[in-house]
Amino acid sequence: MSYRLESHVAQGYVLATIHPPTRETPSRIALRLRHPEGGQIQSVQLNGKSHRDFDKATGLVRLKPAGQTLELKVFYQHPGA
């Protein structure tokens, strides 16, 4: 598995590109993305569509890979808001 993270925290989101393993595809992938200033996840998009399998408190996003690249956009609530 490989992944790339791009911080766009000033714009309120983080972009993750995930390449799941192809030889042995896992049943689940868990990715923990914490905001550097403690902001909680507000919403998540997976391949451009709304994704609801995440935990605001821990920053954990759960994914079910399907043998394809996953584009994940995680939006954060600004700390103190």
N, C-alpha and C positions, 0 to 999 in steps of 0.2 A: 504494500500500500504506500502511496505517496500523497502528499497534499501541499497546497500552497495557501498561505494566508496573506491577505492584503488589508492593512488597517486603513479605514476611512472614518476613524473615530470622530474627527472634527465634523463630519457630515452625518454622524449617528449610526454607522454600520461597519461591519467587518465582512469581507468577502472571502469565502473559502472554496477552493477547487480541490476536489477529492477524487483520486484515482484508486478505486478499490482493487484488491488483488484479483487477477483473472484466473489463476490456476485453481485456487480454493476460495471461492466467494464466501465471506462470512455471512451468517444469518442477520447480524446487526453490527452497526458501527456506532460508537458513542464518541462524541466530540465535545470537549468542554472548552468553552470560549468565555473567558472572563474579561470584563471591561476594566481597563487600567485604573479608572477612577471609581469603580464599584457600581456602575450602572447595571440595571437588570435588563435582561432580554425583554423586548416589547413584542416583537414578532419575528418570524422566520419565513424565508422563501426558499424553496427547493426547486431548482430548474425552472424558475420563474413563476411557480405556483405556491400558494399559501401552504405552510407546513406547520402542524400543531403539536408534534411530538417533541416537546422541549420542556425544561424545568427552569422557570424564571429565577428561582432562588439560587440554584447551583450553577447555572450557565451551561447545563448539559443538553445537548441536542442529540436525539436518537434517530438513526437512519437505517433503512433497509436497502442495502445495495442491490442493484439488478444488473451487475456486470457492465455498467456504463459510468462515465464521468459524472460526478455530482457537483453542481454549482449551488453553493449555499450562501445566502445573503442574510446576515443576522443583524436586526435593527435593535438598538438599545434606547432605553429611556435615559435621558440625561440625568446624572446624579444630582440629587437635590430637587428634582422636579416633582 
